[in-house]
Amino acid sequence: MSGPGIRRRGWSLVATTSAALCVGFAFRRVFGTGEVMLTAALSAIVPTIVVLACSGGPKRFVTDAEKARATRPLWPSLVLSALAWILVVSASLFRDRAVGHVLPTPSGMRDIAAAVVDAPKSILTTVLPAPTDGELLVLVSACVWVAALAGAELALRTGTVSLPALPALLALIVPVVLGVGGPGSNLPVVVAMIGAIGLLLLIRAPERLPPLGTALVGVPIVIALACVAALLGPNLPGTRTRRPPDLRDLVALPRPERLTGISPLDRISAWLMSPDQPMFSVDGPSAPDRYWRLTVLDRYDGSSWYPVRNLRATAGRVPESPDGRPPVLSTVVNTVTLRDLGDIWLPGTDRPTEVDAPGLRLRVDPDSGVIASGSGLRSGTRYRIDTRVPALDPDRLQFLPAAQDPANTALPESDATGRPIPALESLRAKATVATSGSTFPYQQALRLAQWLRANHRYDISAVPGHSYRNLQFFLETTKEGTSEQFATAFAVMARTLNLPSRVVVGFSAGREGANGVREVRSGDIVAWPEVEFEGVGWVPFFPTPGQATDSGARKQAPEQKTPATSAPAKPVTRAEKDREIAGQTRSGPAPDTATRSAAHRDGTRWWPFVAAGAGTGVVGYLAAAGIGPVLARRRRRRGDPREQVIGAWRQINDDLLGAGLRTSGSLTVGEIAEYGATRLPPEAGARLPGLASLVNDIAYGDRGIEQADADAAWRDRAIVAGAVRRIDGRPRPHVRAYRRMRPRSVALVFRSPDKGRE
């Protein structure tokens, strides 16, 4: 019988079930580990049991599998498996629509079918981890079930060694593709799948070794391969710097929900005129110089800035920025209670990592990290928000190039009639003058903010608006405005310099009460611009006039007339260094600091490759020492009768090494036979002189050898090997292990047949 034996085909179901479980485990990046394991376990085990039952059970495939494989039709297994899948899904994922929470209804079956079709797109339009709804988890069940069913059928119906692993490998593509951008790593899945496939190959390997021997030799090799994959996989070139392709970039989002209400940017003037309206309160650490972001506005049509609209459903996780991020200074957890804020935007400091808002249908913009609700916010709503506070280093920022982001440098160049917009040319000219002499993008942005602060005043009673004409009026005529005009003027002028920019609307930290809770009011509203830099992402700038004290609290600018609220100011931690950078004058090419920093940060570390190479070499050497004798014995049994007799003698030489023979390389055939005759019991030792004579006749004579002679030689060898294992005075196990592990011994068993000693 070719291929794996009957019993091994049955045992290979363990490996195919394990591989199918790995497919379910791979969905951990989509839903979370605990959320998928029950569904994956049911979907891997039940179809295997169905296939086993349709094959007649263990007794049948052990005793008559070849006949069953040839005659058993496939359709009963497919039909029963499909019915079982519908029943399992109905009882586990669609219980609320099933009769008695178990039996599916016709409408429930239609819902299941529709969910399987719609689940991939729903997952691709959701920020991971996705909600654990039955309509989405049904995809996990379908993928695992198909992998387990197909793998089990191939294991029982075919004699090929590796083909039963193919369904699980193909099914693995689905969770790997859908899980791009999700939390965690695919490395544990890869290691587990390597282990499952290695187990399958061991079980279905040709029966040249007994099962125990196969396990003793093969299991360490499989474990070693999995360990090498775990060590080497994360450190392969490009794995740390290359962003994997994400289908989310190609899938059209559902029609965005209509954003009701007025843009927060348009409400700045109104809120400043009634500054005591409570917006929200913050419980937890909140530095007085930290701003609370409400929304980001990244599209400008010459009249208005518009909030982000790429909002995706999320269970609370905010994905990392695709544009890179600066080092993390600290992680902050706050509890926010909303008051009269209204609208749909949830305040958060910097870029949140997770939001826990029970009862709210959350939406997130992956690019900006802005959080929104699917419906209007109500007073009294509470949520917890986790934030990583970035550590912005001006020494690094000053040499970074601006990001290549055409969407955030775009400006309307002509009016409805196709004629150039004069106001835009005026803004471009002023931006050029303001940044004259700058040699780096960061210095350009600093000088632009400095120019706006130095030549314009903060006034809460200024005329609102941020169209081209409004900004031109602000810059050239009144030279007075709120943070709305300062932030939008900076953003537009920065875009004329090809600096990617956007506007952020939010609040300052507010006032801390006696109980440690900060109260943020409408008068704390503020807008500021951000510029995008390569490898870091978006960096805030503060062009609105204001000063920061040593404590970081803001105070009114000296030239300001008693406004109801003070002007915003940038954090003091960057202020002095930024002033130094803005005032620097340089000549010659820019230092290659950014390139060196990126190379040092993202460069491939050498030690994992050295460790992996050394580990692979050690594992390979140990495996060669372990399986070398087995391979040598198999090789020596092949060939014509002459070669088989010589092979039996060489095998006896190796056996006698275990009986204390120091070396056989310098001994004649007769001397080796004499040693064995005196060292071994008579029933074994007496066989050696005759076999030695036969070997000499082959080497130096022209004696004809029959297959019977070869078989007799190998029977003699078996008797000698048994005697060696039973003799007294045999070298201790550690001595025998040392002799087997010596390079000479390892090389000896792999020598070619025509290069051995006679």
N, C-alpha and C positions, 0 to 999 in steps of 0.2 A: 504494500500500500504506500503510495507516494504522499508527501506532505505530512502534517502532524497526525499523531495517532488519534484513535477514537476518543479515548478518555481526555486527551489534551484538548480536543475540540470543545468538549463540554466545559473544561476548566477555563478556556479562553473567554467564556462569557463573563467571568469575573473582570477580565481586562477591558472588554468592550463596555461593560457597565461603568467601570472606573473612568474610561475615556469620556463617556457621555456625561458623567458627573462633572468632569473638568469643563465641559461646555457650559453647564449651568453655573459653575463657579466663576467662569469668565464674565458672567453678567453682574458680578459684584461691583464693577465700576459704573454700571448703569443704575442699579437699584440699591446696592449695599449687600454685604455678605449675608447677614442674618435674614434678610428679606427674601433671598432667592433659594436658600438651601433646602427648605421643605419642598418647594415646587420642583427643584432639580432632582431631589432624591426620589420623589414619587415618579417623576417622568423618566428616570433612568432605570428604576427597578421593575416597575409594572410591565413595560413592554418586553423586557427580558423574560419575565415569568410567562407572559403570553406566548412568546416564541418557543420557550422551553416546553410549555404545555402542548402546543400544536405539533411539536416534534415527537411527542409520545412520552416525555418526561425523561429523567436521568437514566432509567433502566434501558429505555429503547436506544438512546443515542450512544450508550456505552456498549451495548451488545450487538446492535444491528444498524449502526449509523450510516454505513455505506449504502445499504439498501434504502434506508429512509431518505437519504440525500438524493437518491436517484428517482424515487417515486413520490415523495411528499409534495403536493402542490403548494404554491405560494399563497394563493388567494385566501384560504381560510385564516392564515396568520395576519394578512393585511386587513381583512374585514374585522376580525375580532380585536385587533389592535386599535383600529379606528374607533370602534364602539367603546372600547375601554378608555381611550383618550377623552372622548366626549364626556363619558361618565365621570372620570377623574376631574377634569376641568370644571364641569358643572358643580361637582360636590365640594371643590376646594376654592375656586376663584369666582364662580358665579352662583354662590349658594343662595343669595337673595332672590334670584330669578328662577330657582329650581323647585320642583315639586318635592315637598318634604326636605328641602335643602340638599337634595341628592339628584333626583331625576330631572333631566333637561326637558324643557318645553320646546315646541317648534320655534317660538320667537326667541327663546334662549339660545337655541342652536344657531339661528341667524345672527344673533349678537356675537356669539363666539367666532363664527366665520368672519364677520366684519371686523372684529377686534384683531384677529391675526393679520388681516390685510392692512389695517390702519395703524397698528402699533409701531412699525418702524418709523413712519413719518412723525407720529406723535412724539416719539422719543427724540428724534432729531430736531424737533422744535422746542425741546424742553432742556433747561439747564440741569445737568446731572448733579446728584442722583435724582432720578425721576420718581414721581409718586408711585407708591406700591399699589396701584389700582389693578383690579383683575383684568381690565381691558389692556393693560400693558404687560403684566406678568404672563399673560397667555402666550406671548412670544417666547418666553423662556421655556415654558412647557412644550411648545411645538418643536423648538430646535432640539432640545434634549431628547424628546420622545423619538423623533426621526433618527437621530444619531444612534440611540440605543437599539431601536428596532432594526435598522439596516445593519449595524455592526453585529448584532446577534445572528441575524439570518446569514450573513456572509461567513461568520465563524462556524456555523453548523453545516452550511451547504458547500463550502469551498475548502480546498486543501492548501490554499496559498497562505504564506506566513504573515504577510503584512496587510493584505487587502482589507480585513475587518477594521483596521484603524482609519481607513479613508473617510467613512461617513462622519466620524467625530472631528477629523481635521477640517473637513469642508464646513461642518456646522459651526466650528469655532470662529470662522470668518465673521459671522453675524455679530456676536457680542464684542469682538475685537474692534470692528468698524464702528458699531454704535457706541462703544465706550470711550472713544477718543475724547479727551478733555475731561473725563470723569476723575473723581478722586481715586488715589491708589495707583497701582502698577499692574501690568500684565505679567510681570516676572513670576509670581507664584503659580499662575495658571500654566505658563510655559514649562516650568519645572515639573508640575504635577502631570502635565500631558506627556512629557518625556518619560516620566516614570511609568505611566499607564501603557504607553506604546512599548517601552522596553519590557514590561511584564508580558505583554502580548507576544512579543517576539520570542521571549524565553519559553513561554508555554507552548507555542506552536513550532518551535524549532524541531528539525528532524531528530528522531529518537536515537541518537548515537550515544547519549549519556542517559543514565537513569534519572528520574525526576529529582532525587536528592542531589545528585551531582550537578544537574543543570542549575538548580537553585544556588548551590554553594559557589559555583563559578560565575553565574550570570547576575545574581542579585547585587553583589558588590560592584560589578561593572555598571549596572543601571544606576545605582546610587551615586557612583563616582561621576557619571555623565551628568546627572541632575545637579550635583554640586558644582561641577565646572560651569554648567549653564547659568546657575545662580550667581556665581562669582564673576564670570566673564561678560554675561549679557548686558548688565547696566553700564559697562565701561567700554563697549565697542565704540569705535570712532563715529561721531555724529549723533549718538543716542542722547547726549545731554544738550546739544545745541539745536538739533533739527526738530522742528515741529511737525508731527505726523499729519498727513492729509486728513481733513475733517469734512465729512459729507455735510455737516451743518452749514458750511460755506456755500453749498450748491443747492440746498433745499430752500424753496420759497416759504417764508413764514406765513401763517394764517393771516387773514386780513386783520390789521391791528385794530385794537379796540379804540374807539373814538375818545380822545383825551378831552374831557369836559373841563370847563373853567378857563380862567385867564392864565396866560403864561406867567410864572413867578417873576420873570424879568420885568414884565409890564406892571407888576404890582409893587415894585420897590418904592416908588415915590409915594403912593397911597399909604403904604405901611409906615414909612418914615414920618408922615404927617400925623399919624395916630400911633405913637410909638409904644404905648403901654398895653396893647392887646396881647394876652398870653398866647404863645404859639405851642410850646411844649416844654416839658421838664426832663432833666437828665439826672439819673441816679447812677453813681459810679465815677471812676476817675475821669476827669475832663480838664485838661490844662487850659488856663485862661487864654492862651494864644492859639488854640485849635479852633478851626472853623467847622461848622456842620454843613455838609453839602446837601442840597435839596434836589437839584436837577442839573443836568448838563445840556447846553445848547450848542449844537455843532453844525447847523445849517443856516446859511444867511442868504437872503434873496435881494439884498439892497434896501429892504424896508424893515424886516424883522429877523431876529434870531429865533430858531425853533428848537424845542426840546428833542432829545433822542427819541427814536421811535422803534428801534430794533429790540423791542421788549419780548422776552421769552418767559414762559412759565417756569417756576422753580419751586422746589419744596423748602427753600430757605438758603441753599448754598449759592454763593457768588463766585463764579469762576475767576481764576487768576487772569490778569490782563494779558492779552496776546502780544502787547507791545513791549513786554519786559517790565521789570519793577526794580526800584532801588532797594538797598538792604533794609531789613526790618529793624526799627529801633525798639519797639515794644509791641505787645499785644494787649488790647484794651477791651473790656467787656462793659457795656452800659445797658441800662434799662431806660427806655424812653416812654413817656406818657404824653400822648397828644392832647392838646387843648383846642384852640380855635384855628388850627392850621388849615384844615379842610383839604380840598383837592385830592390828588392821588399819590403825591410824592412823599416818601418816608425819609426823614433826615438821617444822615449817617456821617461819621467823621472819616475823612480820607476815603480809602477803598475798603468796604466791609468784606469779610470772608463768609459770614453766615448770619442769617436773620431768623429768629424764632418768633413768629407772629401768629399765634393761634386765632383761627377764625378769618384770616385774611387770605385772599387768593393773590399770591405774590407774583410779581413780574420783575425781571432784571434785564438791564442792558449789559451784555457781556463786555463790550468795549469800555464803557465808562464806569461800570459798577453801580449805576443808579438803580435804586429800588423803588418800585411803584406797586400800588394795589390795583386789583381788577375793578374796584368800585371806590366810591368816595370814602374818605377817612372820616371817622366820627370822633368826637371828643371823648376822652376816657380810654381810647385804644392804647394798649401797652404792648411793647415788644422788646426782645433782647437782641442786641446787635454786637457782633464780635468784629473788631477792626485791628488790622496790622498797621501800626503807625510807621511810616517810612522815615529813614534817616537820609536826608538829602545832603550830599557832600558837594559844596561849591567847587572844591579843588578838582573833583572828578568831572563835574558838570561843565566846567568852563571850556573843556577841550572836546566835548562830544559833538558829533554832527547832528543836525536836525534830522528827524525821521523823514523817510520818503513816503509821504501820505498825501497824494493829490486831492483826496476828498476834503481834507481839512486845510488846504491852501486855496481852494476854489473861491472865486468871487465873481459876481455878475459884472461883465465888462461893458455891456451896452444896454440901452433902454429898450422899450417895446418897439420902437421904430428902427432899431438896429444901429443907432448912433452911439458913439462912446459917451460914457457918463463923466462929465467934467469933475464932479466931486471926488470920484475915485482917483483921478490923476492928481488932484490936490492932496488927498490923503497919502498917496504914494510918495509924492515929493516931500511932504512933511516927515514921513517915516525915514526917508533917505537922509534928510538933514539931521534928524534926531539921533540916528545911529552912525553918523559919519565917523570914520576911523576905527570902527569895530572890526575885529579880525576873527571872531568866533560867533556862532549862533547864540550861545548863552550870553556873551557880552552884548550882542545886538539887543536881545530881549531886556537885559538889565538897563541899558542906556535908553531904550524906548520907554520903559516904566519910569526911569529917572526924569526923562524929559517931560512926561505928562505931569508928574508930581511937581516939578519945578515951575512949570509955566501955566498951571491951571489950579483952580480952587475947588474945594469940596463945599457944596451948598445943597441942603435938602430941599430947598424951594426952587431949584433949577427946573427948567422946562424938561419934561420927560421925553423919551423917544430915542431911537438909535438907528434911524435910517441914514443913508449917505448924507442927505441934506441936514438932518439933525446933528450928525457928528461934525460936519463941516461948520455948522453954526456954533457948536460947542467949542471947537478948536480955534476958530478964527475970530469969533465975535464976543460971546459971553465969557468964554473961558471959565465957566462955572458949571458944575454938574454933580450928580450923585455917583455912587459906584456903578450905576447902570451905564452912564456915559464913559467913565474912565475905563471900565472893563471892555465894553464893546469897541471903543475907539482903539484900544490896545490890540484887540483881536483882529480887527480889520486891517490896521496898519501892519501888524505882524504878517498877515497873509500877503500883503503887497511885497514883503521882503522874502517871501517863500518860506516862512516859518509856519509849520502846522499849528493852528491855534483854535481855541474854543472858549466859550464863556461858561462859568459856573455860577449858579445862584445858591446862596445858603445863608447861614446865620453865624454870627460870632458866638463865643462861648456863653454869653449871658452872665447873670449875676448869681453868685452862690449864696444860698440861704443859710439860716442857722442850723438846719438839719443836714447840711452838706449837699442838698439837691440844688442843681442849677436851674434857674428859671430863664427861659429864652423868650423874649418878647418881640413884637413886630418891629420895634426900633432897632433890633439887632440884625436886621436884614442887610445883606451885603452881596455884591457880585465881584468876581475876580476872573482874570483870564488864566489859561494854562497853555503851555507850549510843549510840543512833543519832541523828545530827544531819543536818538537811537540807543537801544539797549536799556533805557531807564523808563521810558514812557512819558507820562504827562507830569510836568513840573509847574506848580503855581507861581504866579508873579503878582505883585501888589502895586499897581500904578496909582491907586487912590491916595491922595495926600493924608498923612497921619504920622504919628511918632510912636515908638515903643519904648517903654521904660525898662529898667533892668529886670523888673519882675515879669515883664511880658504883657502887663496890662496896658491897654491903649489909653492915650490921653488926647485931648483936642489939639489940633494944630494951632500954632500961635496966631495965624492970620484969620482963623475962623471966627465968625460972629456967632457966638452963643447958640449953636444949633441944639435941637432937642436930643440928638444923639451924637456921639463922637464918630469921627471917620475911622474906617478900618485901617489896620496896619499889618505889615508882614511880621512873622515871628522874629524875635530878636536874635535867635540862634544863627540866622543866615545874614542878618542885616550888615554887620561890619565886614564880613568877607565879601558880600556882594558889592558893597561900596568900593572896596579895594579892587575887585575885578573890573568893575565898570570904569574905573579911572585909569586902568593900565593902558599903556601904549606899547605896541610891539612892532618889530620889523622882522622880516624874514619868514620862513615857513613855520607853521604851527608845530609844536612838539607832538610827537607820536604817542602821547599819553593814552589816548583812548584806545588806540590799537594795541598797545602793550597791555593795558588793563584788561581789555577783552580777551587777549590771548592768554593772559595769566588766569583769568576767571573761567574761561570756557575751554582752555586747552585740555588735551587728553592727558590724563595722568598715566605715567609709565608703570607705576608699581603694580596695578591690578593685572597688567599683561605679564609682568615677570612672575607674579604669584600664580596666575592661572597657568602659564606655561610650565612652571616648576611643578605645580600640582598635577597637571595633565601628564607630565613626564613620569612623576612618581607613580601615579595611578596606572599608567600604561606599563611601566616596568613590573609593578606588582601583579597586574593582570597577566603579563607575559610569563612571569614566573609561576603563576597559578595554573594557567591553561596550557602552558608550553608542553609539559609532559603528556597531557591529553592529546594535543594536536600532533605531537611527535609519534605517539603510539598509533594514532589513526593513519598517519602518513606511512609508517613502516609496515602496516598491514596491506597497503596497496602495492600494485605493480605485479610483475611476473613472479613465479615461484622462487627464482634466485634472489630477487630483491626482498621478498618476504622472509626468507631464511636469514639473510643478512640483517634485516630489520629486527627479527626476533632476538638475534644475538646482541645487537646494540641495546635492545630493551633490557636484556639480562645484565649487560654492563651497568646500565643505570640503576637496576635493582640492587646489584652488589655494592654500589656506592653507598646505598642505605644500610648495608650490612657491615660497613667498616672499611671497604676497599678504598684506599687513599686516592688512587688515580688509576685510570685504565689507559691513559694515552701512551705510556711508555712500555706497557706490558704486551707480551705476545698473547695470541689466542689461547695457547696451551697454558700459560701462566695464570691467566684469568680463570680458566677451567679448573686448574689445580687449587687455586684459592677457594673457589666456590665449593669444590668437593670436600675440602677440609673444614670449611666454615659452616656449611649447611648440613641438615640431616641427610642420612644416606638416600632416602627416597627421592630427594631433590638433587643432591650433589652428584649422584651416580649418573645423572642424565647429561651432565655438562661435557665430559670428555668426548662422547659420541657426537654431540652437537658441534663442539669445537673442531673435530676432525672434518665434519661436513662443511663447515665454514672455510677451512683451509683448502678443501678440495675445490670449492667454488672460486676462491680467490686465486689459487695457483694452478689449478688443474682444469680439466675440461669435462667435469662430471655433469651428466644430465640430471636436472632436478624436476621432480613432478610436484603437482599441487599437494599430493599426500605428504610429501616431505615438508612442505611449508606449513601445512596444518599441524603436523607432528611437532615441528619446531615451536610453534606458538603454544601448543599444549604444554610442552616442556617449560616454556617461559612462564605460563600461568602457575605451574607447580612451584617453580623457583620463587616467583613473587610471593606466593602464599607462605612458603617456608621462611623467606626473609622477614615477613611480618611477625613470625612466631618465635624467632630465635632469641636466645638470651644474649645479653651483652650488646644488643643493638644500640647504636648511638642515641643519645637523648633527643627528644623532639626539637629542642632549640638548635642542636648541632645539625640535625637533618634539615631544619628550616634554613639555617645559615648556608649549608652546602647548596641547597636548591636555589637560594637567592643570589649566589655569586654570579657575577657577569659571565664567567666562563661557562657555568652550568646552564644559564639561560640561553647563551649563544649556542651551546652544544646541542640542545634539543631542537633548535631551529635550523641546523645545518642541512644542506641538501644531501640526498642519499649517496651521491657519488663522491662526497668529500670526507666521509668518515673513515675511521680506522678499521682495519680488518681483524 
